């Protein structure tokens, strides 16, 4: 038997696999969708943060450019620059830087000499003529450029200081710068909820992350776009965005100037931290759903196959006992009962009823046919007693016969009449429907009484009684059943006697490990009871086993052949079944099964019919 040979297993595994597959696919889709949406949301948030950085940068450049233009157009500054007197220019530049709020303000004379430098002084470590954008401004063009600084990056807007219209004269240049430092990075972090780093010339100049992580950030400067970076126990999604000047100034950007880069970082570990608990919750939900699906699948399979199992069990019992009239229990009506299975059980019950009717009719026809075959046997059995009676009567007709001869003749007549009467009763019991007197019967005492009757007046063999004390009381004809059991026990006794006669050296039929004859009772499903009679006699030859139920067949000298036929009529008439298994020289087992109550079709005498 394989795993999938059972209908219950096939239905169970099919529904369970379908449920598990459906749940697994649904959970996988949800997991993938949630993870994809979370990743997409993280990337969209990163792009939005980059746009905010770009917008702030453009706004800052435009604002610085306007402020530089306003300051460069002030007459006081022009006059001071024209004088080329640094002590005069420096106070003005300091005052204007505070008003503008810039990180750096530098004033150059048209000769390239620095007249004033206020704020972020470390950015002027280079000569004035090497600072990015100064030459272009002295040539009359507005520029924006990035200047180096030890505290970050300076983006400097440089405008020319001119006088006179038309044909303006260039007096010098004014540079206004704002810093990309740690404070600006912190402001961007508060604004965008992202970590920020600024890099120039391949080095990180300012960042919201610790300085020990700058080296890892610098490794991403050569790969624009999205990238992933692990810093400590956290994984970051990093977007590299160049800090290009506005379009209006991009065309006049100083040649060779380097564009700094902004790194926008968001912690993927923190942003997707809800995925882990969500996966755990989904997995737990999936396990619970799978468990419920398996239980429901098992329940569905059991609901469908339980009636079928009952029917197949009944069919196995029918095959084992030969009782083709046994009915399968009908499943109780209910919301969860399978209608097809109930219909099958109902049709099975109708079929067994039809088989029972057919068996009764076939049995009647068989008995009538057997009567024809019995005619010669009966004629022979009757002729011999009649001849003995006729001879005895002739003897009695003579006058003066001795009393001993008269008494012997009368005994012969009486014995043959009894024999004829017994033969006629057997033929009648076999030929006509038996009238049963039904009443409650205790099976165990009935078996004990049958053993006592069958073994009376003979050298009784050892009989082992294995009687189940919990055996239920049945409704039956105790007298008829007693006679049938006596007949079966008498056959067993004759088989034991025949074995003892065939092997006198054995002394007894047993082989030392049990009793010669065993009578056992046991309960059976559906309220039925079984009576098993097992002997260790000579057994029945295989070719004779199929003929033992024929009324004209016997292997015992002096037997009529009606004994087993009448026993089967009685047992089947009471709604039971009888089966015989035998092995030559090993013994015979007879199994009689009786219902708790005979079917309604059993013929009972009206005065004894019991509800």
C-alpha positions in Angstrom: 0.0 0.0 0.0 1.5 3.3 -1.1 1.0 6.7 0.5 -1.4 7.9 -2.2 -3.3 4.7 -2.6 -5.9 5.9 -0.1 -8.6 8.3 -1.2 -8.4 10.0 2.1 -4.7 10.6 1.7 -5.1 11.9 -1.9 -7.9 14.3 -0.9 -5.9 15.4 2.1 -2.6 15.9 0.3 -4.3 17.6 -2.7 -6.3 20.1 -0.6 -3.4 20.7 1.8 -0.9 21.2 -1.1 -3.3 23.6 -2.8 -3.8 25.5 0.5 -0.1 25.6 1.3 0.8 26.6 -2.2 -1.9 29.4 -2.3 -0.8 30.7 1.1 2.9 30.4 0.2 2.4 32.3 -3.1 0.3 34.9 -1.4 2.8 35.4 1.4 5.7 35.5 -1.1 3.9 38.1 -3.3 3.1 40.2 -0.2 6.7 40.0 1.0 8.1 40.9 -2.4 5.6 43.7 -2.9 6.2 45.2 0.6 9.9 44.9 0.2 9.8 46.4 -3.3 7.5 49.2 -2.2 9.8 49.9 0.8 12.8 50.0 -1.4 11.1 52.2 -3.9 9.9 54.5 -1.1 13.5 54.7 0.2 14.8 55.5 -3.3 12.1 58.1 -3.9 12.9 59.7 -0.5 16.5 59.8 -1.5 15.8 61.4 -4.8 13.5 64.0 -3.1 16.3 64.8 -0.6 18.7 65.3 -3.6 16.2 67.6 -5.2 15.9 69.6 -2.0 19.7 69.9 -1.8 19.8 71.1 -5.5 17.1 73.6 -4.9 18.8 75.0 -1.8 22.1 75.2 -3.7 20.5 77.1 -6.6 18.7 79.4 -4.3 21.9 80.1 -2.3 23.9 80.8 -5.5 21.2 83.1 -6.9 20.9 84.9 -3.5 24.6 85.3 -3.2 24.8 86.6 -6.7 22.2 89.3 -6.1 23.9 90.3 -2.8 27.3 90.5 -4.5 25.8 92.7 -7.3 24.2 95.0 -4.7 27.4 95.4 -2.6 29.5 95.8 -5.8 27.3 98.7 -6.9 27.6 100.6 -3.6 29.4 104.0 -4.2 31.3 103.8 -0.9 32.9 100.5 -1.9 33.7 101.7 -5.4 35.4 104.8 -4.0 37.4 102.7 -1.6 38.4 100.2 -4.2 39.4 103.0 -6.6 41.7 104.4 -3.8 43.3 101.0 -3.5 43.7 101.5 0.2 43.2 98.3 2.2 42.6 99.9 5.6 39.7 101.8 4.1 38.2 98.8 2.3 38.5 96.2 5.1 36.0 97.8 7.5 33.5 98.2 4.7 33.9 94.6 3.6 33.5 93.4 7.2 30.3 95.4 7.6 28.9 94.2 4.3 29.7 90.6 5.0 27.8 90.7 8.3 24.8 92.3 6.6 24.9 89.8 3.8 25.5 86.8 6.1 28.1 85.3 3.9 31.0 83.0 5.0 33.5 85.0 2.9 33.9 88.3 1.3 37.0 89.3 -0.8 37.7 92.6 -2.5 40.3 92.7 -5.3 41.8 95.7 -7.1 41.9 95.6 -10.8 45.6 95.0 -10.5 44.9 91.6 -8.8 45.9 92.8 -5.4 43.7 91.8 -2.4 42.3 94.8 -0.8 40.2 93.0 1.9 39.5 89.5 3.0 36.9 88.9 5.6 35.9 85.5 7.0 37.2 82.0 6.1 40.6 83.4 5.8 42.2 80.0 5.4 40.7 79.8 2.0 43.1 82.4 0.7 46.2 80.3 1.0 46.6 80.5 -2.8 47.8 83.6 -4.5 45.0 86.0 -5.6 45.6 85.5 -9.3 45.2 81.7 -8.8 41.9 81.8 -7.0 39.2 80.3 -9.3 37.0 82.9 -11.0 39.0 86.1 -10.2 40.5 86.5 -13.6 37.1 86.1 -15.3 35.6 88.7 -12.9 38.4 91.2 -13.6 37.7 90.7 -17.2 34.0 91.8 -16.6 32.3 88.4 -16.3 30.3 87.1 -13.3 31.4 83.6 -12.2 30.9 81.0 -9.6 33.6 78.7 -8.4 34.5 76.5 -5.5 37.4 77.5 -3.3 39.2 75.1 -1.0 38.8 75.4 2.7 40.0 73.4 5.7 36.5 73.5 7.2 34.6 72.4 4.2 33.9 73.8 0.7 33.3 77.4 -0.2 31.2 78.2 -3.2 32.2 81.8 -4.2 30.3 84.1 -6.5 32.6 86.8 -8.1 31.3 89.9 -9.8 33.2 92.8 -11.3 33.1 96.2 -9.6 32.5 98.7 -12.4 31.9 102.4 -12.7 30.6 104.6 -15.5 28.0 104.2 -18.3 28.4 103.5 -21.1 31.8 102.0 -21.5 32.1 100.9 -17.9 35.5 100.9 -16.2 36.4 97.9 -14.1 37.7 98.9 -10.7 38.1 95.5 -9.3 36.2 92.4 -8.2 34.0 91.3 -5.3 33.8 87.7 -4.2 31.0 86.5 -1.9 31.1 82.9 -0.7 29.0 80.5 1.4 30.3 77.4 3.0 29.4 73.7 2.5 30.5 72.7 6.0 29.3 70.5 8.9 26.7 73.0 9.9 25.2 73.2 6.4 25.2 69.4 6.3 23.4 69.2 9.7 20.8 71.7 8.3 20.3 69.6 5.2 19.9 66.5 7.4 17.2 68.2 9.5 15.5 69.3 6.3 15.7 66.0 4.3 16.0 63.4 7.1 19.1 62.1 5.4 22.8 62.1 6.1 24.8 64.5 3.9 28.5 64.6 2.9 30.3 67.1 0.7 33.3 66.1 -1.3 35.8 68.0 -3.5 38.7 66.7 -5.5 38.0 63.1 -4.3 38.0 63.9 -0.6 35.2 64.3 1.9 35.3 67.9 3.2 32.2 67.9 5.5 29.6 65.3 6.5 27.1 64.4 9.2 28.8 61.1 9.7 31.9 60.6 11.9 35.3 61.4 10.3 36.4 57.7 10.7 33.8 56.8 8.0 35.1 59.4 5.5 37.4 56.8 3.8 34.4 54.5 3.0 32.4 57.4 1.6 35.3 58.5 -0.6 35.2 55.1 -2.2 31.8 55.9 -3.7 32.8 59.2 -5.4 33.8 57.6 -8.6 30.4 55.8 -9.1 27.5 58.2 -9.7 23.9 57.2 -9.1 22.6 54.8 -6.4 25.0 52.6 -4.4 24.9 50.7 -1.1 27.4 51.2 1.7 27.8 49.4 5.0 29.0 51.6 7.9 29.3 49.8 11.1 26.1 47.8 11.7 24.0 49.8 9.3 23.6 49.6 5.6 23.1 52.9 3.7 21.6 53.6 0.3 23.8 56.4 -1.2 23.0 58.8 -4.0 25.9 60.8 -5.5 24.8 64.2 -6.9 27.2 66.8 -8.4 26.7 70.3 -7.0 26.5 72.0 -10.4 26.0 75.8 -10.6 22.7 77.2 -12.0 22.3 77.1 -15.8 22.9 80.9 -16.1 26.3 80.6 -14.6 27.4 77.2 -15.9 28.5 78.6 -19.2 30.9 81.1 -17.5 32.3 78.6 -15.0 36.1 79.0 -14.8 38.1 76.6 -16.9 39.5 73.7 -14.9 37.3 74.3 -11.9 36.2 71.2 -10.0 32.6 70.6 -9.3 32.0 69.2 -5.8 29.8 66.3 -5.0 27.1 65.8 -2.5 26.5 62.4 -1.1 22.9 61.9 0.2 22.7 58.8 2.5 19.7 57.1 4.1 19.9 54.2 6.4 18.4 51.2 4.7 18.7 49.3 7.9 16.5 51.8 9.8 14.1 52.5 7.0 13.5 48.8 6.3 13.6 47.8 10.0 9.8 47.1 9.8 10.4 44.5 7.2 11.9 42.0 9.6 9.0 42.1 12.1 6.6 42.1 9.1 8.2 39.0 7.7 8.0 37.4 11.1 4.3 38.3 11.4 3.7 37.1 7.8 5.6 33.8 8.5 3.6 33.3 11.7 0.4 34.0 9.9 1.4 31.7 7.2 2.2 28.9 9.7 -1.2 29.4 11.4 -3.0 29.5 8.1 -1.2 26.4 6.9 -2.0 24.6 10.1 -5.7 25.6 9.8 -5.7 24.7 6.1 -4.2 21.2 7.0 -6.8 20.7 9.7 -9.6 21.8 7.4 -8.2 19.6 4.6 -8.1 16.7 6.9 -11.7 17.4 8.1 -12.9 17.6 4.5 -11.1 14.4 3.5 -12.5 12.6 6.6 -16.0 14.0 5.8 -15.8 12.7 2.3 -14.2 9.3 3.0 -15.6 8.3 6.4 -18.8 6.9 4.8 -16.7 5.2 2.1 -14.5 3.7 4.8 -17.6 2.3 6.5 -18.8 0.9 3.2 -15.4 -0.7 2.4 -15.2 -2.1 5.9 -18.6 -3.7 5.5 -17.5 -5.1 2.1 -14.4 -6.6 3.7 -16.6 -8.3 6.3 -18.9 -9.5 3.6 -15.9 -11.1 1.8 -14.5 -12.6 5.1 -17.8 -14.0 6.3 -19.6 -14.6 3.1 -22.6 -12.7 4.4 -23.7 -10.7 1.4 -26.7 -9.2 3.2 -24.7 -7.1 5.7 -25.6 -3.5 5.6 -23.2 -0.5 5.8 -24.2 2.1 8.4 -25.7 5.2 6.9 -23.9 8.5 7.7 -25.9 10.8 9.9 -27.5 13.7 8.1 -25.7 16.9 8.8 -24.5 20.1 7.2 -21.0 18.8 6.6 -21.9 15.3 5.4 -21.2 14.5 1.8 -24.4 13.9 -0.1 -22.7 11.7 -2.7 -21.3 9.4 0.0 -24.7 9.2 1.7 -26.3 8.4 -1.6 -23.7 5.7 -2.2 -24.4 4.2 1.3 -28.1 4.3 0.6 -27.8 2.5 -2.7 -25.4 0.0 -1.1 -28.1 -0.7 1.5 -30.7 -1.1 -1.2 -28.4 -3.5 -3.0 -27.8 -5.6 0.1 -31.6 -5.8 0.6 -32.0 -7.0 -3.0 -29.2 -9.5 -2.5 -31.0 -10.7 0.7 -34.2 -11.2 -1.2 -32.4 -12.9 -4.0 -30.6 -15.2 -1.5 -33.9 -16.1 0.2 -35.5 -16.8 -3.1 -32.5 -18.7 -4.4 -32.3 -20.7 -1.2 -36.0 -21.6 -1.5 -35.4 -22.6 -5.1 -32.3 -24.5 -4.1 -34.2 -26.4 -1.4 -36.9 -27.3 -3.9 -34.3 -28.5 -6.3 -32.5 -30.4 -3.6 -35.7 -32.1 -2.7 -35.7 -33.6 -6.2 -32.2 -34.8 -5.8 -33.1 -36.1 -2.3 -36.0 -38.2 -3.7 -33.8 -41.2 -4.4 -31.9 -40.8 -1.1 -35.2 -40.5 0.8 -36.7 -43.5 -1.1 -33.6 -45.5 -0.1 -33.7 -44.3 3.5 -37.4 -45.1 3.7 -37.3 -48.5 2.0 -34.8 -50.0 4.4 -36.9 -49.2 7.6 -40.1 -50.3 5.7 -38.5 -53.6 4.9 -37.5 -54.1 8.5 -41.0 -53.1 9.7 -42.5 -55.5 7.2 -40.3 -58.4 8.3 -41.1 -57.6 12.0 -44.9 -57.6 11.2 -44.6 -61.0 9.4 -42.9 -62.4 12.5 -45.7 -61.1 14.7 -48.3 -62.7 12.6 -47.1 -66.2 13.5 -48.8 -67.8 16.4 -46.8 -69.1 19.2 -43.7 -67.2 18.7 -41.5 -66.8 21.7 -41.9 -63.5 23.8 -38.2 -62.7 23.2 -38.8 -62.7 19.4 -42.0 -60.7 19.8 -40.2 -58.1 21.9 -37.3 -57.8 19.5 -39.7 -57.4 16.6 -41.6 -54.6 18.4 -38.3 -52.9 19.3 -37.3 -53.0 15.6 -40.6 -51.5 14.6 -40.3 -48.7 17.2 -36.7 -47.9 16.3 -37.4 -47.7 12.6 -40.5 -45.5 13.2 -38.3 -43.1 15.2 -35.8 -43.2 12.4 -38.4 -42.5 9.8 -39.9 -39.7 11.9 -36.5 -38.1 12.3 -35.9 -38.3 8.6 -39.2 -36.7 7.8 -38.6 -33.9 10.3 -35.2 -33.2 8.7 -36.7 -33.1 5.2 -39.5 -30.8 6.4 -37.1 -28.5 8.2 -35.0 -28.2 5.1 -37.9 -27.9 2.6 -40.3 -25.4 4.2 -39.6 -21.9 5.7 -38.8 -22.2 9.3 -41.1 -20.6 11.8 -39.0 -18.9 14.5 -39.9 -18.0 18.1 -38.0 -14.9 18.8 -37.0 -13.9 22.3 -34.0 -12.3 24.1 -31.1 -14.9 24.2 -27.9 -14.9 26.2 -25.3 -16.4 23.8 -22.7 -17.6 26.4 -25.1 -19.8 28.5 -26.6 -21.1 25.2 -23.1 -22.2 24.0 -22.4 -23.9 27.4 -25.7 -25.8 27.1 -24.9 -26.8 23.5 -21.5 -28.2 24.6 -23.2 -30.2 27.4 -25.8 -31.6 25.0 -23.4 -32.5 22.2 -20.9 -34.2 24.5 -23.3 -36.2 26.7 -22.9 -40.0 26.8 -19.4 -40.0 25.2 -15.8 -39.9 26.3 -15.8 -36.1 26.3 -12.8 -34.5 24.8 -11.2 -31.4 26.3 -13.3 -28.4 25.4 -12.0 -24.9 26.0 -14.6 -22.2 26.5 -13.4 -18.6 25.7 -16.6 -16.6 26.3 -16.6 -12.8 26.2 -18.4 -11.6 29.3 -19.4 -8.3 27.7 -21.3 -10.0 24.9 -24.6 -8.2 24.3 -28.0 -10.0 24.5 -29.5 -10.7 21.0 -33.0 -11.3 19.8 -33.1 -14.8 18.3 -34.7 -18.3 18.5 -32.8 -20.0 21.3 -34.1 -23.5 20.6 -33.3 -23.5 16.9 -29.9 -21.9 17.6 -29.2 -24.5 20.3 -30.0 -27.3 17.9 -27.7 -25.8 15.2 -24.8 -25.5 17.7 -25.3 -29.0 18.9 -25.2 -30.2 15.2 -21.9 -28.3 14.7 -20.4 -29.6 17.9 -21.4 -33.1 17.1 -19.6 -32.8 13.7 -16.5 -31.6 15.5 -16.7 -34.5 18.0 -17.0 -37.0 15.1 -14.0 -35.4 13.4 -12.0 -35.8 16.6 -13.1 -39.4 16.9 -12.1 -40.1 13.3 -8.6 -38.7 13.9 -8.3 -40.7 17.1 -9.3 -43.8 15.1 -6.9 -43.0 12.3 -4.0 -42.4 14.7 -4.6 -44.4 17.8 -1.0 -43.8 19.0 -1.7 -40.1 19.5 -4.3 -40.8 22.2 -5.9 -37.4 21.6 -6.2 -35.1 18.7 -4.3 -32.3 20.2 -0.6 -31.7 19.6 0.2 -30.6 23.1 -0.2 -26.9 22.8 -4.0 -26.4 23.2 -7.4 -28.0 23.6 -8.9 -30.5 21.0 -12.1 -28.4 20.8 -12.5 -24.7 21.4 -15.7 -22.6 21.6 -15.2 -18.8 21.5 -17.6 -15.9 21.5 -16.7 -12.3 20.6 -18.5 -9.1 19.8 -18.5 -7.8 16.3 -19.2 -4.3 14.9 -22.8 -3.2 14.5 -24.0 -5.1 17.6 -23.4 -8.5 16.0 -21.9 -11.5 17.9 -19.7 -14.2 16.6 -19.6 -17.9 17.8 -16.4 -19.7 16.7 -16.1 -23.5 16.9 -12.6 -24.8 16.2 -11.6 -28.5 16.4 -8.4 -30.4 15.7 -10.0 -33.2 13.9 -9.3 -34.9 10.5 -10.4 -31.8 8.6 -12.3 -31.7 5.3 -10.8 -32.6 2.0 -10.6 -29.6 -0.4 -12.8 -31.2 -3.1 -15.5 -31.8 -0.5 -15.4 -28.4 1.1 -17.5 -26.9 -1.6 -20.2 -29.5 -1.3 -20.7 -29.6 2.5 -23.9 -27.5 2.2 -25.6 -29.8 -0.2 -28.4 -31.7 1.5 -27.6 -35.0 -0.1 -23.9 -35.0 0.7 -22.3 -36.7 3.7 -19.0 -38.4 4.4 -20.2 -40.1 7.6 -21.6 -43.6 7.5 -25.3 -43.5 8.5 -25.6 -39.7 8.0 -28.5 -38.2 6.1 -26.5 -35.2 4.7 -29.2 -32.7 6.0 -27.4 -31.6 9.1 -25.2 -28.7 7.8 -27.9 -27.7 5.3 -30.4 -27.3 8.1 -27.9 -25.4 10.2 -27.3 -22.9 7.4 -31.0 -22.5 6.9 -31.4 -21.7 10.6 -28.5 -19.3 10.8 -29.4 -17.4 7.6 -33.1 -17.4 8.6 -32.1 -15.6 11.8 -30.3 -12.9 9.6 -26.8 -14.3 10.3 -24.0 -15.9 8.3 -21.9 -19.1 8.6 -18.5 -19.8 7.1 -16.2 -22.9 7.4 -12.5 -23.1 7.0 -10.7 -26.4 7.1 -7.3 -28.0 6.4 -6.9 -31.7 6.0 -5.4 -33.3 9.1 -5.2 -29.9 10.8 -8.8 -29.2 11.8 -11.8 -27.1 11.0 -13.1 -23.7 12.1 -16.8 -22.8 11.9 -17.7 -19.1 12.3 -21.3 -18.2 13.0 -22.2 -14.5 13.1 -25.6 -13.3 14.3 -27.2 -9.9 14.3 -28.4 -8.1 17.4 -31.9 -8.3 16.0 -33.1 -10.4 12.9 -34.3 -8.5 9.9 -38.0 -7.7 9.6 -38.3 -10.4 6.8 -37.7 -13.2 9.3 -40.7 -15.4 9.7 -41.8 -15.6 13.3 -44.8 -17.0 15.0 -47.4 -14.2 15.8 -47.6 -15.1 19.4 -43.8 -14.8 19.8 -43.1 -11.8 17.6 -41.1 -9.2 19.6 -40.8 -5.5 18.8 
